[in-house]
Amino acid sequence: MDRLGEYSLLYDFYGQLLTEKQQKIYEEVRFGDLSLSEASELFGVSRQGIHDTVRRVEEALDRYEEKLGLEKQFREIQQKAARIREICEELRQTGQQTKEIEEILQLTAEIEES
């Protein structure tokens, strides 16, 4: 995953911990594809101020992840769920089509969705 994608995921986890102004600026610059100059005009802040805000937001997201580790836990859960799905599919291929396998697959799907 590229760095912007990583920050997008971190923002999903920790964005609500930022100030409202930080959220708005970050969303417009990173997700709304506004240039620093355009964001500067929109928010009435210098171009350098917008750049500094984006940098500080990404530093904050990194600190939150370092302390809380929610994104890491999420990835680990997703990997384990994928492995469970693989095992169930392997069991299906050996002809072991049981109610328990179907229940495991259903639970795995629910975990992946949350």
C-alpha positions as CSV (number, residue, x, y, z in Angstrom):
1,M,0.0,0.0,0.0
2,D,1.3,3.5,-0.8
3,R,1.9,6.1,1.9
4,L,-1.3,8.0,1.0
5,G,-3.3,4.8,1.3
6,E,-1.7,4.1,4.7
7,Y,-2.6,7.6,5.9
8,S,-6.1,7.1,4.6
9,L,-6.5,4.0,6.7
10,L,-4.9,5.8,9.7
11,Y,-7.3,8.7,9.2
12,D,-10.3,6.3,9.2
13,F,-9.1,5.1,12.7
14,Y,-8.0,8.3,14.3
15,G,-9.4,11.2,12.3
16,Q,-12.0,12.0,14.9
17,L,-9.2,12.7,17.4
18,L,-8.1,15.7,15.3
19,T,-9.6,19.2,15.5
20,E,-12.4,20.0,13.2
21,K,-10.2,22.4,11.3
22,Q,-7.4,19.8,10.9
23,Q,-10.0,17.3,9.6
24,K,-11.4,19.7,7.0
25,I,-8.0,20.8,5.7
26,Y,-6.6,17.3,5.6
27,E,-9.7,15.9,3.8
28,E,-9.7,18.7,1.2
29,V,-5.9,18.4,0.5
30,R,-5.5,14.6,0.7
31,F,-8.9,13.3,-0.4
32,G,-10.4,16.2,-2.3
33,D,-7.3,16.8,-4.3
34,L,-7.1,20.5,-3.5
35,S,-3.7,22.1,-4.1
36,L,-2.0,23.8,-1.2
37,S,-2.8,27.1,-3.0
38,E,-6.5,26.3,-3.4
39,A,-6.8,25.1,0.2
40,S,-5.0,28.3,1.3
41,E,-7.7,30.4,-0.5
42,L,-10.5,28.3,0.8
43,F,-9.5,28.3,4.4
44,G,-7.9,31.8,4.5
45,V,-4.6,30.4,5.7
46,S,-1.2,30.8,4.1
47,R,0.0,28.0,1.7
48,Q,2.8,27.3,4.3
49,G,0.1,27.0,7.0
50,I,-1.8,24.4,5.0
51,H,1.4,22.5,4.3
52,D,2.3,22.6,8.0
53,T,-1.2,21.4,9.0
54,V,-1.1,18.5,6.7
55,R,2.4,17.5,8.0
56,R,1.2,17.9,11.6
57,V,-1.9,15.8,11.0
58,E,0.2,13.0,9.5
59,E,2.6,13.2,12.4
60,A,-0.3,13.0,14.8
61,L,-1.8,10.0,12.9
62,D,1.6,8.2,13.2
63,R,1.8,9.0,17.0
64,Y,-1.7,7.7,17.5
65,E,-0.9,4.5,15.7
66,E,2.3,4.1,17.6
67,K,0.5,4.4,20.9
68,L,-2.8,2.6,20.1
69,G,-1.9,0.2,17.3
70,L,-5.5,0.0,16.0
71,E,-4.4,-0.2,12.3
72,K,-1.9,-2.9,13.1
73,Q,-4.5,-4.9,15.0
74,F,-7.0,-4.4,12.1
75,R,-4.5,-5.8,9.6
76,E,-3.6,-8.8,11.8
77,I,-7.3,-9.6,12.2
78,Q,-7.9,-9.3,8.4
79,Q,-4.9,-11.6,7.8
80,K,-6.2,-14.2,10.3
81,A,-9.7,-14.1,8.8
82,A,-8.3,-14.6,5.4
83,R,-6.3,-17.6,6.6
84,I,-9.4,-19.1,8.2
85,R,-11.3,-18.6,4.9
86,E,-8.4,-20.5,3.1
87,I,-8.6,-23.4,5.6
88,C,-12.3,-23.7,5.2
89,E,-12.0,-23.6,1.4
90,E,-9.3,-26.4,1.6
91,L,-11.7,-28.4,3.8
92,R,-14.5,-27.9,1.3
93,Q,-12.2,-29.2,-1.5
94,T,-11.6,-32.4,0.4
95,G,-15.3,-33.0,0.4
96,Q,-15.9,-31.9,4.0
97,Q,-18.9,-29.8,3.5
98,T,-20.3,-29.3,7.0
99,K,-22.5,-27.0,8.8
100,E,-19.6,-25.9,11.0
101,I,-17.5,-24.9,8.0
102,E,-20.4,-22.8,6.7
103,E,-20.8,-21.2,10.2
104,I,-17.0,-20.4,10.3
105,L,-17.2,-18.8,6.9
106,Q,-20.2,-16.7,7.9
107,L,-18.4,-15.5,11.1
108,T,-15.3,-14.8,9.1
109,A,-17.2,-12.7,6.7
110,E,-18.8,-10.7,9.6
111,I,-15.3,-10.1,11.1
112,E,-14.0,-8.9,7.8
113,E,-16.9,-6.5,7.4
114,S,-16.4,-4.9,10.8
